[in-house]
């Protein structure tokens, strides 16, 4: 039987992506598969802080190796905002958040609309004080209007260097180059070595 890993998320898309990366080496379960667990307060100053406090809390609560992520959008013209507050940047839904962003950047020219999606992934094993953290970045800029029907969050207004908005990519295309996809690829050998028995061959 494959060892179990808790991915501390209820996001089906994230879970599918990690299961695809891990194959049969590790049985990846999510918070949806377990009895309700109180959510830790995400009050860290950085993405790494929040990913670490979530991974530690869920590893302690479940006795399982726990992987947690924290991610967000950092806009250069806004001094890195919304950053760790990306999900709480505006009241309401995804559209309300990206419309607020477009309003804030209305007078900012194209060359100054640079931005990056950032993801921190943290792995914590029960009783182990040595967490493993990997980071992923996806560079781009903020467009002037939403485009595309895929993805979520700020994807419709985040434009890649090749001119495509993230929301114009399929889930498979996005997984290969997104901040979370990059972080997952970096974390995979650690997951196999620390959770899945040490076979890090691709």
N, C-alpha and C positions, 0 to 999 in steps of 0.2 A: 504494500500500500504506500502511495506517495505521501511524503510529509505534508502537513497542512500549513498554509500561510494565510493570515488574515490581511486582506487589503481593506483598509479602513475607509470605505466609501460605500455609498448607495447608488453611485452613478453606473448605469449598465454599460455605457460606452467605455469608460475607463476599465471596468472589470474585464470586458471582452478583449480589450487591447492587451492587458497583462496576461490573461490566460493564453492568448495567441503566442506571446513571447515565451512563456514558460513551458508550453506543451504538456507532456505527461510527467515531467520531472517533479513538479510540485502541484498539489491540489490547492488552488486559490479559491478562498471563500471570501464573501463580503459581509458587511454589517447586515445585509438583508437575510443572510443565512443563519444568523444567530439571534438569541433572545435580545430584547432591547437593552442597550447599554447607554448610560448617561453620556452625553457629548461633552468633551472637555471644552473649556472656554479658550478660544483662539485669540489670545491677547499678546502674542509675540510681536516683536518689533520687525522681524524679518520673516521671509518665507521659510528659512531653515528653522527658526525658532518654533513656528507653528507646526511644521511637519514633525519636529522632534517631540513636542509636547503631546501631539495626537498619537504618535506611534508608541510612546512610553505609556500613556494612559490605557490604550487598548491592549497592549501586551500584558500589562499588569492585571487588567480586568478579565482577560480571557485565558491567560496562560499560553497563548499562541504567539509565534513570531508575528510581528505586526509591521506592515508597511503603510505609511501614510504620506500623502502629498499635500503641498500647499502651492498655489500658483496664482498668478495675476498679471496684469498689464502695467508696464512701466513706460510712461511717455516722457521723453526728454524735455519737451517744452513746458511740462507741468512739474518739473523737478522730480520726476519719478512717480508721481501720482498716476492712477489711483493705488498702485502697488498692492500691499497686503490688504487694503480695503476695497479691492476691485469688486468683490461681491456685494459690498455695502456702499458703493459709490453714490447710488441714487435710490430713492424709494421706488418700489415697483419691480418690473420685470427686466429681462435683458435689454429690450428695446429702450426702456427708460434710461438705462445706464449708458448705452452707446449714444443715444441722442443728447444726453447731458455732455458727454465727451465731445461730440461734434460741435455743440454750442460753445464750449470752452475754447475750442481750437478754431473757431470760425475765422478769426483774423490772422491765423498763423499760416505762413506760406508753405508750399510743398516741401522745400528743402529743410524746414525746421520741424516737420511733423514726424520725425523718427521715433520709433518705439520698439519695445521688445516684450514678448511674452516670456515669463520666467517661471520655472517649476523647480521646486525642491522636493526630493523623495527621501524619506528616512526609513531605515529598517532597524527595528529594535527586537532583540530576542529576550524572552523572559529571564530575569535574573542576570542579564548581561549589561554591564554599565558602558559598553562600547558601541554606540550607535554607528551606523553607516549612512552617510548622506551623499547624494549625488545631485548635481544641478543640470538643468537643460535650459537653453535659450533659443528663441526663434526671433530673428531680427526682421524688421519691416518698417512700415510707416502707417499713419492713420489717414485713410481716404477722406473724401468730402461727403460721401453718401454711402449707405449700406448696399452691398451686392451679394448675391448668392442665397441659396436656400438650405445649405447644409450647416453643420456645426452648431455652436451655441455661444452665449456670452457676447464678447466683442468681435467674434469672427467676421461678421459682415462688414466691419469698418477697418479691419486689419489687412493691409495690403503687403504682399510678399515682394521681394526684389524683382521677381519676374512679372509683376503687374497683376497677379491674381489675388483676389481676396480669399482669406482662409475659408470663408463660407461657400466658395465656389469649388472647393476640393471635395472629393469623396472621403469617407472616413479612412479608407486605406491610404490614400494619398496624404492626408493630414497626419496620420500616425507615423509616416516615414520621415517627416521633417518638423513636426511640431515640438514645442518645448517639452511636452510630456513624453512624446515619443523618444526624443533624445535622452531624457533622464532615464526612461525605462531601459533603453539599450545599455546605458552605463551601469545601471543597477543590476541587470540580469546576471552577470557573472558572480556578483556578491550573493544574490539570492540562491543561485545554484550551489555555491561553495558553502554558505552558512546554513542554508535551509534544506537544499535538495541533494546533499550527499557529495558535492564536490566535483561533479562532471560539468565543466564549463565549455565543453565543445558545442559549436553551433550546428 
